[in-house]
Amino acid sequence: MITLHYFAGLREKTGVSNEQVDFSGRTVEELWEWASEKYPGIQSGSVRIAVNEEYALPEDRLQNGDVAAFIPPVSGG
């Protein structure tokens, strides 16, 4: 299982802060596709996915026990 975390406004769009999915062996791009079907509008803006605290590429493969985070753009000052 892969643990997913949704931060900031994405938590509001999904209605959950985290969940677990069976995506072991699948790509980050496949995770994006699944999330955008389940949660319409999640891909708006410059959302990035980090896996195990490192930004992931679409072709990266997920492994059992990974933690993936959907991170919206962050502004600072």
All heavy atoms as a GROMACS GRO file, in nm:
protein
  601
    1MET      N    1   0.083  -0.118   0.000
    1MET     CA    2   0.000   0.000   0.000
    1MET      C    3   0.088   0.125   0.000
    1MET      O    4   0.196   0.125   0.057
    1MET     CB    5  -0.091   0.003   0.123
    1MET     CG    6  -0.193  -0.110   0.128
    1MET     SD    7  -0.311  -0.106  -0.005
    1MET     CE    8  -0.437  -0.004   0.066
    2ILE      N    9   0.036   0.229  -0.061
    2ILE     CA   10   0.101   0.360  -0.066
    2ILE      C   11   0.017   0.455   0.018
    2ILE      O   12  -0.105   0.459   0.005
    2ILE     CB   13   0.107   0.413  -0.212
    2ILE    CG1   14   0.164   0.309  -0.308
    2ILE    CG2   15   0.182   0.545  -0.219
    2ILE    CD1   16   0.301   0.263  -0.281
    3THR      N   17   0.082   0.532   0.103
    3THR     CA   18   0.011   0.632   0.182
    3THR      C   19   0.016   0.765   0.108
    3THR      O   20   0.122   0.809   0.065
    3THR     CB   21   0.075   0.649   0.322
    3THR    OG1   22   0.071   0.522   0.388
    3THR    CG2   23   0.001   0.752   0.404
    4LEU      N   24  -0.100   0.826   0.090
    4LEU     CA   25  -0.110   0.956   0.023
    4LEU      C   26  -0.144   1.063   0.124
    4LEU      O   27  -0.228   1.042   0.212
    4LEU     CB   28  -0.219   0.952  -0.084
    4LEU     CG   29  -0.210   0.843  -0.190
    4LEU    CD1   30  -0.330   0.853  -0.284
    4LEU    CD2   31  -0.080   0.852  -0.265
    5HIS      N   32  -0.080   1.179   0.109
    5HIS     CA   33  -0.110   1.296   0.192
    5HIS      C   34  -0.150   1.411   0.100
    5HIS      O   35  -0.088   1.431  -0.004
    5HIS     CB   36   0.012   1.338   0.276
    5HIS     CG   37   0.049   1.239   0.380
    5HIS    ND1   38  -0.017   1.229   0.500
    5HIS    CD2   39   0.145   1.143   0.382
    5HIS    CE1   40   0.037   1.133   0.572
    5HIS    NE2   41   0.136   1.078   0.502
    6TYR      N   42  -0.251   1.485   0.141
    6TYR     CA   43  -0.298   1.602   0.066
    6TYR      C   44  -0.282   1.724   0.156
    6TYR      O   45  -0.332   1.726   0.268
    6TYR     CB   46  -0.446   1.585   0.028
    6TYR     CG   47  -0.473   1.459  -0.050
    6TYR    CD1   48  -0.521   1.346   0.013
    6TYR    CD2   49  -0.448   1.454  -0.187
    6TYR    CE1   50  -0.544   1.229  -0.058
    6TYR    CE2   51  -0.473   1.337  -0.259
    6TYR     CZ   52  -0.520   1.225  -0.194
    6TYR     OH   53  -0.544   1.110  -0.264
    7PHE      N   54  -0.212   1.826   0.106
    7PHE     CA   55  -0.183   1.944   0.187
    7PHE      C   56  -0.263   2.066   0.142
    7PHE      O   57  -0.300   2.078   0.026
    7PHE     CB   58  -0.033   1.975   0.183
    7PHE     CG   59   0.051   1.869   0.249
    7PHE    CD1   60   0.129   1.783   0.173
    7PHE    CD2   61   0.050   1.853   0.386
    7PHE    CE1   62   0.206   1.686   0.234
    7PHE    CE2   63   0.126   1.755   0.448
    7PHE     CZ   64   0.204   1.671   0.371
    8ALA      N   65  -0.283   2.157   0.239
    8ALA     CA   66  -0.345   2.288   0.217
    8ALA      C   67  -0.479   2.275   0.145
    8ALA      O   68  -0.564   2.196   0.185
    8ALA     CB   69  -0.249   2.381   0.145
    9GLY      N   70  -0.498   2.350   0.035
    9GLY     CA   71  -0.624   2.352  -0.037
    9GLY      C   72  -0.661   2.218  -0.098
    9GLY      O   73  -0.778   2.191  -0.124
   10LEU      N   74  -0.562   2.132  -0.120
   10LEU     CA   75  -0.592   2.000  -0.176
   10LEU      C   76  -0.668   1.914  -0.076
   10LEU      O   77  -0.749   1.831  -0.114
   10LEU     CB   78  -0.462   1.930  -0.218
   10LEU     CG   79  -0.383   2.001  -0.327
   10LEU    CD1   80  -0.255   1.926  -0.356
   10LEU    CD2   81  -0.466   2.016  -0.454
   11ARG      N   82  -0.643   1.938   0.051
   11ARG     CA   83  -0.717   1.866   0.155
   11ARG      C   84  -0.864   1.902   0.145
   11ARG      O   85  -0.951   1.816   0.162
   11ARG     CB   86  -0.660   1.905   0.292
   11ARG     CG   87  -0.725   1.832   0.407
   11ARG     CD   88  -0.665   1.871   0.540
   11ARG     NE   89  -0.523   1.842   0.540
   11ARG     CZ   90  -0.431   1.917   0.599
   11ARG    NH1   91  -0.466   2.027   0.665
   11ARG    NH2   92  -0.304   1.885   0.596
   12GLU      N   93  -0.893   2.028   0.115
   12GLU     CA   94  -1.032   2.071   0.101
   12GLU      C   95  -1.096   2.011  -0.024
   12GLU      O   96  -1.213   1.973  -0.023
   12GLU     CB   97  -1.039   2.222   0.097
   12GLU     CG   98  -0.998   2.286   0.229
   12GLU     CD   99  -0.983   2.437   0.218
   12GLU    OE1  100  -1.024   2.496   0.117
   12GLU    OE2  101  -0.929   2.495   0.315
   13LYS      N  102  -1.019   2.004  -0.134
   13LYS     CA  103  -1.074   1.948  -0.259
   13LYS      C  104  -1.103   1.799  -0.247
   13LYS      O  105  -1.198   1.750  -0.306
   13LYS     CB  106  -0.976   1.971  -0.374
   13LYS     CG  107  -0.974   2.114  -0.422
   13LYS     CD  108  -0.884   2.131  -0.541
   13LYS     CE  109  -0.883   2.277  -0.582
   13LYS     NZ  110  -0.804   2.302  -0.701
   14THR      N  111  -1.018   1.726  -0.174
   14THR     CA  112  -1.036   1.582  -0.162
   14THR      C  113  -1.128   1.543  -0.048
   14THR      O  114  -1.189   1.436  -0.050
   14THR     CB  115  -0.901   1.511  -0.140
   14THR    OG1  116  -0.845   1.555  -0.016
   14THR    CG2  117  -0.805   1.538  -0.254
   15GLY      N  118  -1.135   1.630   0.053
   15GLY     CA  119  -1.216   1.597   0.170
   15GLY      C  120  -1.146   1.506   0.269
   15GLY      O  121  -1.205   1.464   0.369
   16VAL      N  122  -1.020   1.472   0.242
   16VAL     CA  123  -0.940   1.388   0.332
   16VAL      C  124  -0.798   1.444   0.340
   16VAL      O  125  -0.751   1.510   0.248
   16VAL     CB  126  -0.934   1.241   0.285
   16VAL    CG1  127  -1.071   1.176   0.287
   16VAL    CG2  128  -0.872   1.229   0.146
   17SER      N  129  -0.732   1.419   0.452
   17SER     CA  130  -0.593   1.463   0.462
   17SER      C  131  -0.497   1.354   0.420
   17SER      O  132  -0.385   1.382   0.376
   17SER     CB  133  -0.561   1.508   0.605
   17SER     OG  134  -0.580   1.402   0.696
   18ASN      N  135  -0.540   1.228   0.431
   18ASN     CA  136  -0.457   1.116   0.384
   18ASN      C  137  -0.544   0.994   0.358
   18ASN      O  138  -0.658   0.987   0.403
   18ASN     CB  139  -0.345   1.085   0.485
   18ASN     CG  140  -0.397   1.047   0.620
   18ASN    OD1  141  -0.464   0.946   0.635
   18ASN    ND2  142  -0.369   1.128   0.721
   19GLU      N  143  -0.487   0.902   0.283
   19GLU     CA  144  -0.554   0.776   0.252
   19GLU      C  145  -0.450   0.677   0.203
   19GLU      O  146  -0.336   0.715   0.173
   19GLU     CB  147  -0.665   0.795   0.148
   19GLU     CG  148  -0.618   0.838   0.012
   19GLU     CD  149  -0.734   0.861  -0.084
   19GLU    OE1  150  -0.832   0.785  -0.082
   19GLU    OE2  151  -0.726   0.959  -0.163
   20GLN      N  152  -0.487   0.551   0.195
   20GLN     CA  153  -0.396   0.449   0.144
   20GLN      C  154  -0.455   0.388   0.018
   20GLN      O  155  -0.576   0.366   0.009
   20GLN     CB  156  -0.372   0.341   0.248
   20GLN     CG  157  -0.293   0.392   0.366
   20GLN     CD  158  -0.235   0.279   0.448
   20GLN    OE1  159  -0.287   0.169   0.450
   20GLN    NE2  160  -0.125   0.308   0.515
   21VAL      N  161  -0.366   0.365  -0.080
   21VAL     CA  162  -0.408   0.305  -0.206
   21VAL      C  163  -0.309   0.196  -0.245
   21VAL      O  164  -0.193   0.198  -0.204
   21VAL     CB  165  -0.417   0.411  -0.319
   21VAL    CG1  166  -0.527   0.511  -0.292
   21VAL    CG2  167  -0.285   0.481  -0.341
   22ASP      N  168  -0.355   0.102  -0.325
   22ASP     CA  169  -0.270  -0.008  -0.370
   22ASP      C  170  -0.211   0.029  -0.506
   22ASP      O  171  -0.268  -0.003  -0.610
   22ASP     CB  172  -0.351  -0.136  -0.378
   22ASP     CG  173  -0.265  -0.258  -0.409
   22ASP    OD1  174  -0.141  -0.249  -0.398
   22ASP    OD2  175  -0.323  -0.362  -0.444
   23PHE      N  176  -0.098   0.100  -0.505
   23PHE     CA  177  -0.035   0.147  -0.628
   23PHE      C  178   0.108   0.096  -0.642
   23PHE      O  179   0.185   0.147  -0.723
   23PHE     CB  180  -0.037   0.300  -0.635
   23PHE     CG  181  -0.150   0.352  -0.717
   23PHE    CD1  182  -0.279   0.354  -0.667
   23PHE    CD2  183  -0.131   0.398  -0.846
   23PHE    CE1  184  -0.385   0.400  -0.743
   23PHE    CE2  185  -0.236   0.444  -0.923
   23PHE     CZ  186  -0.363   0.446  -0.871
   24SER      N  187   0.146  -0.004  -0.566
   24SER     CA  188   0.281  -0.058  -0.573
   24SER      C  189   0.310  -0.107  -0.715
   24SER      O  190   0.229  -0.178  -0.775
   24SER     CB  191   0.297  -0.173  -0.474
   24SER     OG  192   0.429  -0.220  -0.475
   25GLY      N  193   0.425  -0.064  -0.770
   25GLY     CA  194   0.464  -0.103  -0.905
   25GLY      C  195   0.411  -0.012  -1.014
   25GLY      O  196   0.450  -0.024  -1.129
   26ARG      N  197   0.324   0.080  -0.980
   26ARG     CA  198   0.270   0.173  -1.078
   26ARG      C  199   0.347   0.303  -1.075
   26ARG      O  200   0.423   0.329  -0.983
   26ARG     CB  201   0.121   0.194  -1.053
   26ARG     CG  202   0.046   0.059  -1.068
   26ARG     CD  203  -0.096   0.068  -1.033
   26ARG     NE  204  -0.171   0.131  -1.142
   26ARG     CZ  205  -0.301   0.152  -1.138
   26ARG    NH1  206  -0.372   0.115  -1.033
   26ARG    NH2  207  -0.362   0.210  -1.237
   27THR      N  208   0.328   0.386  -1.177
   27THR     CA  209   0.406   0.509  -1.188
   27THR      C  210   0.336   0.627  -1.120
   27THR      O  211   0.215   0.624  -1.094
   27THR     CB  212   0.431   0.547  -1.335
   27THR    OG1  213   0.305   0.579  -1.395
   27THR    CG2  214   0.502   0.436  -1.411
   28VAL      N  215   0.414   0.731  -1.097
   28VAL     CA  216   0.360   0.855  -1.042
   28VAL      C  217   0.257   0.913  -1.140
   28VAL      O  218   0.153   0.965  -1.098
   28VAL     CB  219   0.473   0.955  -1.013
   28VAL    CG1  220   0.420   1.093  -0.981
   28VAL    CG2  221   0.561   0.903  -0.899
   29GLU      N  222   0.282   0.900  -1.269
   29GLU     CA  223   0.185   0.949  -1.368
   29GLU      C  224   0.053   0.875  -1.356
   29GLU      O  225  -0.055   0.936  -1.363
   29GLU     CB  226   0.241   0.932  -1.510
   29GLU     CG  227   0.150   0.988  -1.616
   29GLU     CD  228   0.213   0.988  -1.754
   29GLU    OE1  229   0.327   0.940  -1.770
   29GLU    OE2  230   0.148   1.038  -1.846
   30GLU      N  231   0.056   0.745  -1.333
   30GLU     CA  232  -0.068   0.669  -1.313
   30GLU      C  233  -0.140   0.714  -1.186
   30GLU      O  234  -0.263   0.720  -1.183
   30GLU     CB  235  -0.038   0.519  -1.307
   30GLU     CG  236   0.004   0.461  -1.440
   30GLU     CD  237   0.047   0.317  -1.431
   30GLU    OE1  238   0.140   0.287  -1.352
   30GLU    OE2  239  -0.014   0.233  -1.502
   31LEU      N  240  -0.063   0.748  -1.084
   31LEU     CA  241  -0.123   0.801  -0.961
   31LEU      C  242  -0.193   0.932  -0.989
   31LEU      O  243  -0.305   0.955  -0.943
   31LEU     CB  244  -0.015   0.819  -0.853
   31LEU     CG  245  -0.062   0.880  -0.721
   31LEU    CD1  246  -0.167   0.791  -0.654
   31LEU    CD2  247   0.058   0.903  -0.630
   32TRP      N  248  -0.130   1.020  -1.069
   32TRP     CA  249  -0.191   1.148  -1.109
   32TRP      C  250  -0.324   1.124  -1.180
   32TRP      O  251  -0.423   1.190  -1.154
   32TRP     CB  252  -0.100   1.224  -1.204
   32TRP     CG  253  -0.024   1.336  -1.142
   32TRP    CD1  254   0.111   1.351  -1.143
   32TRP    CD2  255  -0.075   1.450  -1.074
   32TRP    NE1  256   0.145   1.467  -1.078
   32TRP    CE2  257   0.032   1.528  -1.034
   32TRP    CE3  258  -0.204   1.491  -1.041
   32TRP    CZ2  259   0.017   1.648  -0.964
   32TRP    CZ3  260  -0.220   1.610  -0.970
   32TRP    CH2  261  -0.110   1.687  -0.934
   33GLU      N  262  -0.323   1.030  -1.274
   33GLU     CA  263  -0.444   1.001  -1.351
   33GLU      C  264  -0.556   0.953  -1.258
   33GLU      O  265  -0.671   0.997  -1.270
   33GLU     CB  266  -0.414   0.898  -1.459
   33GLU     CG  267  -0.325   0.951  -1.568
   33GLU     CD  268  -0.273   0.843  -1.662
   33GLU    OE1  269  -0.310   0.724  -1.646
   33GLU    OE2  270  -0.193   0.878  -1.752
   34TRP      N  271  -0.523   0.863  -1.167
   34TRP     CA  272  -0.621   0.812  -1.072
   34TRP      C  273  -0.677   0.924  -0.986
   34TRP      O  274  -0.798   0.937  -0.968
   34TRP     CB  275  -0.556   0.704  -0.986
   34TRP     CG  276  -0.641   0.661  -0.871
   34TRP    CD1  277  -0.740   0.566  -0.874
   34TRP    CD2  278  -0.637   0.712  -0.738
   34TRP    NE1  279  -0.797   0.556  -0.749
   34TRP    CE2  280  -0.735   0.644  -0.664
   34TRP    CE3  281  -0.560   0.808  -0.674
   34TRP    CZ2  282  -0.758   0.669  -0.530
   34TRP    CZ3  283  -0.582   0.834  -0.540
   34TRP    CH2  284  -0.680   0.765  -0.470
   35ALA      N  285  -0.587   1.008  -0.932
   35ALA     CA  286  -0.629   1.116  -0.842
   35ALA      C  287  -0.716   1.218  -0.916
   35ALA      O  288  -0.815   1.268  -0.861
   35ALA     CB  289  -0.508   1.185  -0.781
   36SER      N  290  -0.682   1.249  -1.040
   36SER     CA  291  -0.760   1.349  -1.114
   36SER      C  292  -0.899   1.296  -1.151
   36SER      O  293  -0.993   1.374  -1.164
   36SER     CB  294  -0.685   1.398  -1.238
   36SER     OG  295  -0.665   1.293  -1.329
   37GLU      N  296  -0.912   1.164  -1.167
   37GLU     CA  297  -1.045   1.106  -1.191
   37GLU      C  298  -1.126   1.104  -1.062
   37GLU      O  299  -1.245   1.134  -1.062
   37GLU     CB  300  -1.032   0.965  -1.247
   37GLU     CG  301  -0.988   0.962  -1.392
   37GLU     CD  302  -0.975   0.820  -1.445
   37GLU    OE1  303  -1.035   0.727  -1.386
   37GLU    OE2  304  -0.903   0.802  -1.544
   38LYS      N  305  -1.063   1.066  -0.952
   38LYS     CA  306  -1.133   1.056  -0.824
   38LYS      C  307  -1.167   1.193  -0.767
   38LYS      O  308  -1.272   1.211  -0.707
   38LYS     CB  309  -1.048   0.978  -0.725
   38LYS     CG  310  -1.119   0.954  -0.592
   38LYS     CD  311  -1.043   0.861  -0.501
   38LYS     CE  312  -1.124   0.838  -0.372
   38LYS     NZ  313  -1.054   0.749  -0.280
   39TYR      N  314  -1.074   1.289  -0.784
   39TYR     CA  315  -1.090   1.424  -0.728
   39TYR      C  316  -1.077   1.527  -0.840
   39TYR      O  317  -0.970   1.585  -0.859
   39TYR     CB  318  -0.986   1.450  -0.620
   39TYR     CG  319  -0.985   1.349  -0.508
   39TYR    CD1  320  -0.876   1.265  -0.489
   39TYR    CD2  321  -1.092   1.338  -0.420
   39TYR    CE1  322  -0.874   1.173  -0.385
   39TYR    CE2  323  -1.092   1.246  -0.317
   39TYR     CZ  324  -0.982   1.164  -0.300
   39TYR     OH  325  -0.981   1.073  -0.197
   40PRO      N  326  -1.183   1.552  -0.916
   40PRO     CA  327  -1.175   1.651  -1.023
   40PRO      C  328  -1.126   1.786  -0.970
   40PRO      O  329  -1.164   1.829  -0.863
   40PRO     CB  330  -1.320   1.661  -1.073
   40PRO     CG  331  -1.382   1.530  -1.034
   40PRO     CD  332  -1.315   1.492  -0.905
   41GLY      N  333  -1.036   1.847  -1.045
   41GLY     CA  334  -0.983   1.977  -1.007
   41GLY      C  335  -0.855   1.971  -0.926
   41GLY      O  336  -0.795   2.073  -0.898
   42ILE      N  337  -0.811   1.851  -0.889
   42ILE     CA  338  -0.691   1.840  -0.806
   42ILE      C  339  -0.566   1.886  -0.882
   42ILE      O  340  -0.470   1.932  -0.822
   42ILE     CB  341  -0.671   1.697  -0.751
   42ILE    CG1  342  -0.566   1.697  -0.638
   42ILE    CG2  343  -0.633   1.600  -0.860
   42ILE    CD1  344  -0.553   1.566  -0.565
   43GLN      N  345  -0.568   1.878  -1.015
   43GLN     CA  346  -0.449   1.915  -1.092
   43GLN      C  347  -0.444   2.064  -1.127
   43GLN      O  348  -0.354   2.106  -1.197
   43GLN     CB  349  -0.441   1.833  -1.220
   43GLN     CG  350  -0.400   1.690  -1.195
   43GLN     CD  351  -0.372   1.617  -1.323
   43GLN    OE1  352  -0.421   1.652  -1.429
   43GLN    NE2  353  -0.290   1.514  -1.315
   44SER      N  354  -0.538   2.141  -1.079
   44SER     CA  355  -0.534   2.284  -1.110
   44SER      C  356  -0.412   2.347  -1.044
   44SER      O  357  -0.375   2.314  -0.932
   44SER     CB  358  -0.662   2.353  -1.063
   44SER     OG  359  -0.674   2.341  -0.923
   45GLY      N  360  -0.346   2.436  -1.117
   45GLY     CA  361  -0.227   2.500  -1.063
   45GLY      C  362  -0.103   2.415  -1.085
   45GLY      O  363  -0.099   2.330  -1.171
   46SER      N  364  -0.006   2.439  -1.003
   46SER     CA  365   0.124   2.372  -1.017
   46SER      C  366   0.146   2.269  -0.908
   46SER      O  367   0.248   2.269  -0.840
   46SER     CB  368   0.236   2.476  -1.014
   46SER     OG  369   0.221   2.568  -1.118
   47VAL      N  370   0.052   2.181  -0.889
   47VAL     CA  371   0.064   2.078  -0.786
   47VAL      C  372   0.177   1.982  -0.822
   47VAL      O  373   0.192   1.943  -0.938
   47VAL     CB  374  -0.069   2.001  -0.770
   47VAL    CG1  375  -0.055   1.888  -0.672
   47VAL    CG2  376  -0.180   2.095  -0.730
   48ARG      N  377   0.256   1.947  -0.724
   48ARG     CA  378   0.366   1.852  -0.743
   48ARG      C  379   0.341   1.732  -0.653
   48ARG      O  380   0.273   1.743  -0.551
   48ARG     CB  381   0.500   1.916  -0.702
   48ARG     CG  382   0.540   2.041  -0.777
   48ARG     CD  383   0.606   2.016  -0.912
   48ARG     NE  384   0.714   1.921  -0.913
   48ARG     CZ  385   0.844   1.949  -0.898
   48ARG    NH1  386   0.882   2.072  -0.879
   48ARG    NH2  387   0.933   1.853  -0.904
   49ILE      N  388   0.401   1.620  -0.689
   49ILE     CA  389   0.396   1.501  -0.605
   49ILE      C  390   0.536   1.472  -0.556
   49ILE      O  391   0.631   1.468  -0.635
   49ILE     CB  392   0.340   1.379  -0.682
   49ILE    CG1  393   0.194   1.402  -0.721
   49ILE    CG2  394   0.353   1.253  -0.596
   49ILE    CD1  395   0.133   1.287  -0.800
   50ALA      N  396   0.547   1.452  -0.427
   50ALA     CA  397   0.674   1.409  -0.367
   50ALA      C  398   0.654   1.266  -0.316
   50ALA      O  399   0.549   1.232  -0.263
   50ALA     CB  400   0.712   1.500  -0.252
   51VAL      N  401   0.756   1.184  -0.337
   51VAL     CA  402   0.753   1.047  -0.287
   51VAL      C  403   0.868   1.032  -0.188
   51VAL      O  404   0.984   1.058  -0.223
   51VAL     CB  405   0.764   0.944  -0.401
   51VAL    CG1  406   0.770   0.802  -0.346
   51VAL    CG2  407   0.647   0.959  -0.497
   52ASN      N  408   0.836   0.992  -0.068
   52ASN     CA  409   0.935   0.978   0.038
   52ASN      C  410   1.017   1.105   0.054
   52ASN      O  411   1.140   1.102   0.063
   52ASN     CB  412   1.023   0.855   0.014
   52ASN     CG  413   0.941   0.728   0.008
   52ASN    OD1  414   0.842   0.714   0.077
   52ASN    ND2  415   0.981   0.635  -0.077
   53GLU      N  416   0.946   1.218   0.054
   53GLU     CA  417   1.001   1.351   0.079
   53GLU      C  418   1.094   1.404  -0.030
   53GLU      O  419   1.172   1.495  -0.006
   53GLU     CB  420   1.070   1.355   0.216
   53GLU     CG  421   0.975   1.323   0.329
   53GLU     CD  422   1.039   1.332   0.466
   53GLU    OE1  423   1.154   1.378   0.478
   53GLU    OE2  424   0.972   1.292   0.562
   54GLU      N  425   1.085   1.349  -0.152
   54GLU     CA  426   1.160   1.401  -0.266
   54GLU      C  427   1.064   1.416  -0.384
   54GLU      O  428   0.985   1.326  -0.410
   54GLU     CB  429   1.274   1.307  -0.305
   54GLU     CG  430   1.384   1.300  -0.201
   54GLU     CD  431   1.504   1.220  -0.249
   54GLU    OE1  432   1.522   1.205  -0.372
   54GLU    OE2  433   1.578   1.172  -0.164
   55TYR      N  434   1.075   1.530  -0.454
   55TYR     CA  435   0.988   1.549  -0.570
   55TYR      C  436   1.007   1.435  -0.669
   55TYR      O  437   1.120   1.393  -0.695
   55TYR     CB  438   1.013   1.684  -0.637
   55TYR     CG  439   0.955   1.799  -0.559
   55TYR    CD1  440   1.037   1.897  -0.505
   55TYR    CD2  441   0.818   1.809  -0.539
   55TYR    CE1  442   0.984   2.003  -0.432
   55TYR    CE2  443   0.764   1.914  -0.467
   55TYR     CZ  444   0.847   2.009  -0.414
   55TYR     OH  445   0.793   2.113  -0.341
   56ALA      N  446   0.896   1.386  -0.722
   56ALA     CA  447   0.899   1.269  -0.810
   56ALA      C  448   0.878   1.308  -0.955
   56ALA      O  449   0.813   1.409  -0.986
   56ALA     CB  450   0.791   1.170  -0.767
   57LEU      N  451   0.930   1.226  -1.044
   57LEU     CA  452   0.909   1.240  -1.188
   57LEU      C  453   0.792   1.151  -1.229
   57LEU      O  454   0.765   1.049  -1.162
   57LEU     CB  455   1.034   1.200  -1.264
   57LEU     CG  456   1.159   1.282  -1.235
   57LEU    CD1  457   1.281   1.220  -1.303
   57LEU    CD2  458   1.139   1.425  -1.280
   58PRO      N  459   0.724   1.184  -1.339
   58PRO     CA  460   0.609   1.104  -1.380
   58PRO      C  461   0.641   0.955  -1.401
   58PRO      O  462   0.557   0.869  -1.375
   58PRO     CB  463   0.565   1.168  -1.512
   58PRO     CG  464   0.615   1.308  -1.504
   58PRO     CD  465   0.743   1.300  -1.424
   59GLU      N  466   0.762   0.925  -1.444
   59GLU     CA  467   0.798   0.786  -1.472
   59GLU      C  468   0.849   0.709  -1.350
   59GLU      O  469   0.871   0.587  -1.357
   59GLU     CB  470   0.902   0.778  -1.585
   59GLU     CG  471   1.033   0.845  -1.553
   59GLU     CD  472   1.040   0.993  -1.589
   59GLU    OE1  473   0.936   1.056  -1.620
   59GLU    OE2  474   1.152   1.045  -1.587
   60ASP      N  475   0.865   0.775  -1.237
   60ASP     CA  476   0.909   0.707  -1.115
   60ASP      C  477   0.806   0.602  -1.074
   60ASP      O  478   0.686   0.625  -1.082
   60ASP     CB  479   0.929   0.806  -1.000
   60ASP     CG  480   1.051   0.894  -1.019
   60ASP    OD1  481   1.136   0.863  -1.106
   60ASP    OD2  482   1.061   0.995  -0.946
   61ARG      N  483   0.855   0.486  -1.029
   61ARG     CA  484   0.766   0.378  -0.986
   61ARG      C  485   0.749   0.380  -0.836
   61ARG      O  486   0.843   0.401  -0.760
   61ARG     CB  487   0.822   0.243  -1.028
   61ARG     CG  488   0.820   0.225  -1.177
   61ARG     CD  489   0.775   0.087  -1.219
   61ARG     NE  490   0.760   0.085  -1.363
   61ARG     CZ  491   0.644   0.090  -1.425
   61ARG    NH1  492   0.533   0.096  -1.357
   61ARG    NH2  493   0.637   0.088  -1.556
   62LEU      N  494   0.626   0.358  -0.795
   62LEU     CA  495   0.592   0.354  -0.652
   62LEU      C  496   0.614   0.213  -0.599
   62LEU      O  497   0.592   0.115  -0.670
   62LEU     CB  498   0.447   0.396  -0.632
   62LEU     CG  499   0.415   0.538  -0.677
   62LEU    CD1  500   0.265   0.556  -0.696
   62LEU    CD2  501   0.471   0.638  -0.578
   63GLN      N  502   0.659   0.206  -0.474
   63GLN     CA  503   0.684   0.077  -0.410
   63GLN      C  504   0.599   0.066  -0.284
   63GLN      O  505   0.563   0.166  -0.221
   63GLN     CB  506   0.832   0.064  -0.373
   63GLN     CG  507   0.926   0.075  -0.491
   63GLN     CD  508   0.902  -0.032  -0.596
   63GLN    OE1  509   0.879  -0.148  -0.562
   63GLN    NE2  510   0.903   0.007  -0.723
   64ASN      N  511   0.570  -0.057  -0.245
   64ASN     CA  512   0.494  -0.081  -0.123
   64ASN      C  513   0.561  -0.009  -0.006
   64ASN      O  514   0.682  -0.017   0.011
   64ASN     CB  515   0.488  -0.231  -0.096
   64ASN     CG  516   0.383  -0.266   0.005
   64ASN    OD1  517   0.280  -0.200   0.015
   64ASN    ND2  518   0.407  -0.370   0.081
   65GLY      N  519   0.484   0.065   0.071
   65GLY     CA  520   0.536   0.138   0.186
   65GLY      C  521   0.574   0.282   0.157
   65GLY      O  522   0.606   0.357   0.249
   66ASP      N  523   0.573   0.323   0.029
   66ASP     CA  524   0.605   0.462  -0.005
   66ASP      C  525   0.502   0.557   0.053
   66ASP      O  526   0.386   0.520   0.074
   66ASP     CB  527   0.610   0.482  -0.157
   66ASP     CG  528   0.739   0.433  -0.220
   66ASP    OD1  529   0.835   0.401  -0.148
   66ASP    OD2  530   0.742   0.426  -0.346
   67VAL      N  531   0.546   0.680   0.074
   67VAL     CA  532   0.457   0.788   0.117
   67VAL      C  533   0.462   0.895   0.009
   67VAL      O  534   0.569   0.948  -0.022
   67VAL     CB  535   0.501   0.846   0.253
   67VAL    CG1  536   0.413   0.965   0.290
   67VAL    CG2  537   0.496   0.740   0.360
   68ALA      N  538   0.348   0.923  -0.052
   68ALA     CA  539   0.339   1.024  -0.157
   68ALA      C  540   0.259   1.142  -0.105
   68ALA      O  541   0.157   1.125  -0.038
   68ALA     CB  542   0.273   0.966  -0.283
   69ALA      N  543   0.307   1.261  -0.136
   69ALA     CA  544   0.239   1.383  -0.092
   69ALA      C  545   0.205   1.469  -0.212
   69ALA      O  546   0.290   1.492  -0.299
   69ALA     CB  547   0.328   1.461   0.004
   70PHE      N  548   0.081   1.516  -0.217
   70PHE     CA  549   0.037   1.611  -0.318
   70PHE      C  550   0.060   1.750  -0.260
   70PHE      O  551  -0.004   1.785  -0.160
   70PHE     CB  552  -0.110   1.590  -0.352
   70PHE     CG  553  -0.137   1.464  -0.431
   70PHE    CD1  554  -0.136   1.340  -0.369
   70PHE    CD2  555  -0.160   1.471  -0.567
   70PHE    CE1  556  -0.162   1.225  -0.441
   70PHE    CE2  557  -0.186   1.357  -0.641
   70PHE     CZ  558  -0.185   1.232  -0.578
   71ILE      N  559   0.148   1.826  -0.322
   71ILE     CA  560   0.189   1.955  -0.266
   71ILE      C  561   0.148   2.068  -0.359
   71ILE      O  562   0.196   2.076  -0.472
   71ILE     CB  563   0.342   1.957  -0.244
   71ILE    CG1  564   0.381   1.838  -0.155
   71ILE    CG2  565   0.386   2.089  -0.183
   71ILE    CD1  566   0.529   1.817  -0.143
   72PRO      N  567   0.060   2.157  -0.313
   72PRO     CA  568   0.020   2.271  -0.396
   72PRO      C  569   0.130   2.376  -0.396
   72PRO      O  570   0.222   2.372  -0.314
   72PRO     CB  571  -0.105   2.322  -0.324
   72PRO     CG  572  -0.082   2.287  -0.182
   72PRO     CD  573  -0.006   2.156  -0.184
   73PRO      N  574   0.121   2.475  -0.488
   73PRO     CA  575   0.218   2.583  -0.486
   73PRO      C  576   0.214   2.656  -0.352
   73PRO      O  577   0.109   2.670  -0.292
   73PRO     CB  578   0.172   2.676  -0.599
   73PRO     CG  579   0.061   2.607  -0.668
   73PRO     CD  580   0.018   2.490  -0.588
   74VAL      N  581   0.331   2.700  -0.310
   74VAL     CA  582   0.342   2.768  -0.181
   74VAL      C  583   0.400   2.905  -0.204
   74VAL      O  584   0.496   2.923  -0.280
   74VAL     CB  585   0.434   2.689  -0.085
   74VAL    CG1  586   0.449   2.761   0.046
   74VAL    CG2  587   0.382   2.548  -0.065
   75SER      N  588   0.339   3.006  -0.144
   75SER     CA  589   0.395   3.140  -0.154
   75SER      C  590   0.447   3.181  -0.017
   75SER      O  591   0.403   3.133   0.085
   75SER     CB  592   0.289   3.240  -0.202
   75SER     OG  593   0.186   3.249  -0.108
   76GLY      N  594   0.544   3.264  -0.022
   76GLY     CA  595   0.603   3.307   0.104
   76GLY      C  596   0.629   3.456   0.102
   76GLY      O  597   0.604   3.526   0.004
   77GLY      N  598   0.683   3.502   0.206
   77GLY     CA  599   0.710   3.644   0.209
   77GLY      C  600   0.820   3.677   0.305
   77GLY      O  601   0.885   3.600   0.364
   0.00000   0.00000   0.00000
